[in-house]
Amino acid sequence: MAGYAAVDQYVKDGMIVGVGSGSTVVFVIERLIHLVQKENLNIICIPTSFQSKQLLTEGKIKIGSLDINPEIDVTIDGADEADRNLNLIKGGGACQLQEKIVAFNSKKFIVVADYRKESSILGSNWKKGVPLEVVPLAYVPVMKKCESLGGKPLLRMAGEKKAGPVVTDNGNFVVDVDFGEIKDPHSLNQKLMAIPGIVETGLFIGMAEKAFFGEKDGSVSIWDKNGNVSKL
């Protein structure tokens, strides 16, 4: 319901639409496919990951790219955690670099997530840390620098199906850093981006306009960046 509501409120005919990654975005794509196939909506989508591109292609939706479509009307994406001012932690799916580039180049950035991602302070619900996309040769010194900032870094490993670390679509590693509760995400993001070797962080500060949360009772809560909450 949250994914459908975000699409219905923000996607119009003729738009360039950024499409994020993750489990929640599957429903966003499902709604986009319906509107394109059943209501002849004419849109071009910019996917942030191979997963999104594959789903959009299977739905016969036109795929664009930033070099051809550098200005995006709206981007709809998920989040791992959101605070009351819509500062986000993203990157659980290791796509935070592409996601941030697409979101930054959008006139509007909208989040869709479930109630478990709601938070008053970043780091209070999401316990896996801030994902950092890191150039492989720099991951050890980057981890040392993160420790000096009070973090507990961990190189993300691929798991049972692949030996070695997770490798992003850009050929980089992901380091997850647990900073506990993040009371000043803007300051932390600045400090992290000043470390050579960190390509991008999973902290999305002041970028989102609204967030649609699917609640446990089946309702939808809509948060805006000023801390206001409404219900659908």
CORMOCOR-V136288 format. One record per pair of residues at least 4 apart in sequence whose ideal C-beta (glycine too) atoms are under 8 Angstrom apart, sorted by the first residue. I is the first residue (numbers start at 1). J is the second residue. D is the distance in Angstrom with one decimal. If there is no record, write none. Layout:
I/J/D  I/J/D
//
This chain:
1/5/6.1  1/214/5.9  1/218/7.1  1/219/7.9  1/220/5.2  1/232/7.3  2/6/6.5  2/24/7.5  2/27/7.7  2/112/5.1  2/113/7.3  2/114/7.5  2/212/4.0  2/213/6.0  2/214/4.0  2/220/4.8  3/7/6.6  3/24/6.2  3/25/7.4  3/26/8.0  3/27/3.4  3/28/4.4  3/30/7.4  3/31/6.1  3/76/7.8  3/112/4.8  3/212/7.3  3/214/7.8  4/8/6.1  4/27/6.7  4/31/4.7  5/9/6.1  5/212/5.5  5/220/5.6  5/222/7.9  5/232/5.8  6/10/6.0  6/28/6.6  6/76/5.3  6/110/5.2  6/112/5.0  6/210/7.9  6/212/4.6  7/11/4.9  7/28/5.8  7/31/4.2  7/32/6.0  7/35/7.1  7/76/6.7  8/31/7.3  10/74/4.8  10/76/6.9  10/108/6.5  10/110/5.6  11/15/5.9  11/17/5.7  11/32/6.9  11/35/7.1  11/41/7.4  11/43/6.6  11/74/6.5  11/76/7.7  12/73/7.8  13/41/5.6  13/42/5.5  13/43/7.3  14/42/5.9  14/43/7.2  15/43/5.2  15/44/7.8  15/73/4.1  15/74/6.5  16/43/7.4  16/44/5.2  16/45/7.9  16/46/6.6  16/64/6.3  16/69/4.8  16/71/6.9  16/72/4.9  16/73/5.2  17/32/7.2  17/43/5.3  17/44/7.1  17/45/5.0  17/46/7.1  17/72/7.1  17/73/6.5  17/74/5.9  17/75/7.2  17/76/7.2  18/45/7.5  18/46/4.8  18/48/6.9  18/72/4.7  18/74/7.0  18/75/3.0  18/76/7.1  18/77/7.3  18/102/4.2  18/103/6.7  18/105/7.8  18/106/5.3  18/109/8.0  19/25/6.5  19/28/6.7  19/29/6.3  19/32/7.3  19/45/4.9  19/46/6.8  19/47/5.1  19/48/6.8  19/52/5.0  19/56/6.4  19/75/7.4  19/76/6.6  19/77/7.7  20/25/4.8  20/28/7.6  20/48/5.2  20/49/7.9  20/52/6.8  20/75/6.7  20/76/6.4  20/77/2.6  20/78/5.7  20/95/7.7  20/99/5.6  20/102/7.6  20/103/8.0  21/25/5.9  21/47/8.0  21/48/5.3  21/49/4.1  21/51/5.8  21/52/5.5  21/77/7.1  21/78/7.0  21/93/5.0  21/95/4.4  21/98/7.9  21/99/6.5  22/26/7.9  22/77/7.7  22/78/4.0  22/92/7.1  22/93/5.1  22/95/7.9  23/78/7.2  24/28/7.2  24/78/4.1  24/112/5.1  24/113/5.6  24/114/6.7  24/214/7.9  25/29/6.2  25/52/6.5  25/76/7.2  25/77/6.4  25/78/5.3  25/112/6.9  26/30/6.4  26/55/6.9  27/31/6.6  27/112/7.4  28/32/6.5  28/76/5.1  28/112/5.9  29/33/6.3  29/52/6.9  29/55/4.8  29/56/6.1  29/59/6.6  29/61/8.0  30/34/6.7  31/35/6.5  32/36/6.2  32/41/7.8  32/43/7.1  32/45/6.9  32/56/7.5  32/59/7.2  32/61/6.2  33/37/6.0  33/56/7.9  33/59/3.5  33/60/7.7  33/61/6.4  34/38/5.4  34/39/7.6  35/39/5.0  35/41/4.1  35/43/8.0  36/40/7.4  36/41/5.0  36/42/7.9  36/43/6.7  36/59/7.0  36/60/7.2  36/61/5.5  37/59/7.4  37/60/7.2  43/61/7.1  43/62/7.0  44/62/4.7  44/63/7.4  44/64/4.1  44/69/6.1  45/56/5.2  45/61/5.3  45/62/6.8  45/63/6.1  45/64/6.6  46/63/7.8  46/64/5.2  46/65/6.7  46/66/6.4  46/69/6.2  46/72/5.9  46/75/7.8  46/102/5.7  47/52/3.6  47/53/4.0  47/56/5.8  47/63/6.7  48/52/5.8  48/77/6.9  48/95/5.5  48/98/4.3  48/99/4.6  48/102/5.1  49/53/6.9  49/93/7.0  49/95/4.4  49/98/6.3  49/99/7.9  49/169/6.5  50/54/6.2  50/169/6.3  51/55/6.6  51/93/7.7  52/56/6.1  53/57/6.1  53/63/6.3  54/58/6.4  55/59/6.5  56/61/4.5  56/63/6.0  57/61/7.4  57/63/6.4  64/68/5.7  64/69/4.2  65/69/6.6  66/70/5.5  66/101/7.1  66/102/7.3  66/105/6.6  70/105/6.3  71/105/6.7  71/107/7.5  72/102/6.5  72/105/5.5  72/106/4.1  72/107/7.0  73/106/7.1  73/107/5.6  73/108/7.2  74/106/6.0  74/107/6.6  74/108/4.5  74/109/7.6  74/110/6.3  75/102/5.4  75/103/5.0  75/106/4.0  75/108/7.4  75/109/5.1  75/110/7.0  76/110/4.8  76/111/7.7  76/112/6.0  77/90/7.3  77/99/5.7  77/102/7.9  77/103/6.5  77/109/7.3  77/110/7.7  77/111/6.3  77/112/7.4  78/90/7.5  78/111/6.9  78/112/5.9  78/113/5.5  78/117/8.0  79/88/4.5  79/89/7.0  79/90/5.4  79/111/5.0  79/113/5.0  79/117/5.5  79/204/7.6  79/208/7.9  79/211/7.2  80/88/7.6  80/89/4.8  80/90/5.8  80/91/7.0  80/92/4.6  80/117/6.4  80/126/5.0  80/128/7.5  80/202/7.5  81/88/6.7  81/89/4.4  81/117/5.4  81/119/5.1  81/122/5.7  81/123/7.5  81/125/5.6  81/126/3.8  82/86/5.7  82/87/7.2  82/88/5.2  82/111/6.2  82/113/6.6  82/117/5.8  82/118/6.5  82/119/6.4  82/208/7.3  82/211/5.4  82/223/7.1  83/87/5.0  83/88/7.9  83/119/5.4  83/120/6.3  83/121/6.1  83/122/5.2  83/185/7.6  84/120/6.0  84/223/7.2  84/227/4.8  85/206/7.6  85/225/5.9  85/226/7.8  85/227/6.3  86/111/6.9  86/206/7.8  86/207/7.8  86/208/4.0  86/209/7.6  86/210/7.5  86/211/5.7  86/223/6.4  86/224/7.3  86/225/4.5  87/122/6.1  87/185/4.8  87/186/7.7  87/203/7.2  87/204/6.9  87/205/5.2  87/206/6.9  88/111/6.7  88/122/7.8  88/203/7.3  88/204/4.0  88/207/7.4  88/208/6.2  89/122/5.6  89/123/7.5  89/126/5.2  89/130/6.0  89/131/7.7  89/202/5.5  89/203/6.5  89/204/7.7  90/96/5.2  90/99/5.9  90/100/7.7  90/131/7.4  90/202/4.9  90/204/5.6  91/95/7.0  91/96/3.4  91/99/7.6  91/130/7.7  91/131/3.1  91/132/8.0  91/133/7.5  91/174/7.1  91/201/8.0  91/202/3.2  92/128/6.8  92/131/6.8  94/131/7.0  94/133/7.7  94/156/7.2  94/166/5.4  94/168/5.1  94/169/8.0  94/174/5.0  95/99/5.3  95/168/7.3  95/169/6.9  96/100/5.9  96/131/5.6  96/133/6.1  96/200/5.9  96/201/7.2  96/202/4.4  97/101/6.5  97/133/4.9  97/168/6.8  97/170/6.0  97/172/7.7  97/199/6.0  97/200/4.4  98/102/6.3  98/169/6.6  98/170/7.7  99/103/6.1  99/204/8.0  100/104/5.9  100/200/5.7  100/204/6.4  100/207/7.8  101/105/6.6  102/106/6.6  103/109/4.5  103/204/6.8  103/207/5.5  103/208/7.9  104/207/7.0  108/209/5.2  109/207/5.1  109/208/5.0  109/209/5.9  110/208/7.0  110/209/6.3  110/210/5.5  110/211/7.4  110/212/7.1  111/208/5.0  111/210/7.2  111/211/3.9  111/212/7.0  112/211/7.4  112/212/5.0  112/214/7.9  113/117/3.9  113/118/7.8  113/211/6.6  113/212/7.7  113/213/5.7  113/214/7.5  114/213/6.6  114/214/4.8  115/213/5.6  115/214/6.6  115/215/4.9  115/216/5.4  115/221/7.7  116/125/6.8  117/125/7.2  117/126/7.6  117/213/7.0  118/125/7.5  118/213/5.8  118/221/7.7  118/223/7.9  119/123/8.0  119/124/5.2  119/125/4.6  119/126/7.3  120/124/6.6  121/181/4.8  121/182/6.7  121/183/6.3  122/126/7.2  122/181/7.3  122/182/4.3  122/185/5.4  122/203/7.7  123/127/7.8  123/178/7.7  123/179/6.1  123/180/5.6  123/181/4.5  123/182/4.6  124/181/5.3  127/178/7.2  128/176/5.6  128/178/7.5  129/151/7.4  129/152/7.2  129/153/7.6  129/154/6.9  129/176/3.8  129/177/4.8  129/178/4.0  129/179/7.1  130/151/7.7  130/176/7.0  130/177/5.1  130/178/7.9  130/179/6.3  130/182/7.6  130/188/7.7  130/192/7.5  130/201/6.2  130/202/5.3  130/203/5.9  131/156/7.5  131/174/5.4  131/175/7.6  131/176/5.5  131/201/7.5  131/202/3.8  132/142/7.0  132/146/7.6  132/174/6.8  132/175/4.7  132/176/7.5  132/177/6.3  132/192/6.6  132/198/5.3  132/200/7.6  132/201/5.5  132/202/6.9  133/168/5.7  133/170/7.0  133/172/4.9  133/173/7.6  133/174/6.1  133/198/7.3  133/199/4.5  133/200/4.9  133/201/7.9  134/138/6.0  134/139/4.9  134/142/5.1  134/172/5.9  134/173/5.0  134/174/7.1  134/175/5.1  134/197/5.7  134/198/5.7  134/199/6.6  135/139/7.6  135/172/5.9  135/173/7.8  135/197/5.0  135/199/6.3  136/171/7.7  136/172/6.5  136/173/5.3  137/197/7.6  138/142/5.2  138/196/6.7  138/197/2.7  138/198/7.8  139/143/6.3  139/155/6.1  139/173/5.0  139/175/6.0  139/197/7.3  140/144/6.7  141/145/6.4  141/197/6.6  142/146/6.4  142/153/7.6  142/175/6.2  142/195/5.9  142/197/4.7  142/198/5.9  143/147/6.7  143/153/4.1  143/155/7.2  143/175/6.0  144/148/6.8  145/149/6.8  145/195/4.9  146/151/4.2  146/153/4.5  146/175/7.2  146/177/4.7  146/192/7.5  146/195/7.7  147/151/6.2  147/152/7.4  147/153/6.5  149/179/7.4  149/188/7.5  149/191/5.9  149/192/7.5  150/179/6.3  150/180/7.8  151/177/4.0  151/178/6.3  151/179/4.8  152/177/6.7  152/178/4.4  152/179/7.9  153/175/5.2  153/176/7.1  153/177/4.5  153/178/7.9  154/175/6.9  154/176/5.2  154/177/7.6  154/178/7.7  155/165/5.4  155/173/6.3  155/174/7.7  155/175/5.6  156/165/6.3  156/166/4.5  156/173/7.3  156/174/4.2  156/175/6.9  156/176/5.6  157/164/7.1  157/165/5.6  157/166/6.7  158/162/3.8  158/163/7.1  158/164/6.0  158/165/6.3  158/166/5.2  158/167/7.7  165/173/5.1  165/174/7.5  166/173/7.0  166/174/5.1  167/171/6.3  167/172/7.2  167/173/6.9  168/172/4.8  168/173/7.5  168/174/6.4  170/199/7.3  172/199/5.8  179/188/6.5  182/188/5.8  182/203/7.9  184/188/6.3  185/189/6.0  185/203/5.3  185/205/5.6  186/190/6.7  186/205/5.0  186/206/7.4  187/191/6.5  188/192/6.3  188/203/6.7  189/193/6.2  189/201/5.6  189/203/4.3  189/205/5.5  190/194/6.6  191/195/7.6  192/198/5.7  192/201/5.0  192/203/7.5  193/198/6.4  193/200/7.9  193/201/6.4  204/208/6.7  206/225/7.3  208/225/6.4  209/224/7.0  209/225/6.1  210/222/6.0  210/223/6.7  210/224/5.3  210/225/7.5  211/222/7.2  211/223/4.5  212/220/5.8  212/221/7.6  212/222/5.7  212/232/7.9  213/220/6.7  213/221/4.5  213/222/7.7  213/223/6.9  214/218/7.9  214/220/6.0  215/219/4.7  215/220/6.7  215/221/5.7  219/231/5.8  219/232/6.6  220/231/7.0  220/232/3.9  221/229/5.9  221/230/7.5  221/231/5.9  221/232/7.8  222/229/7.0  222/230/4.8  222/231/7.3  222/232/6.5  223/227/7.6  223/228/7.2  223/229/5.5  224/228/4.8
//
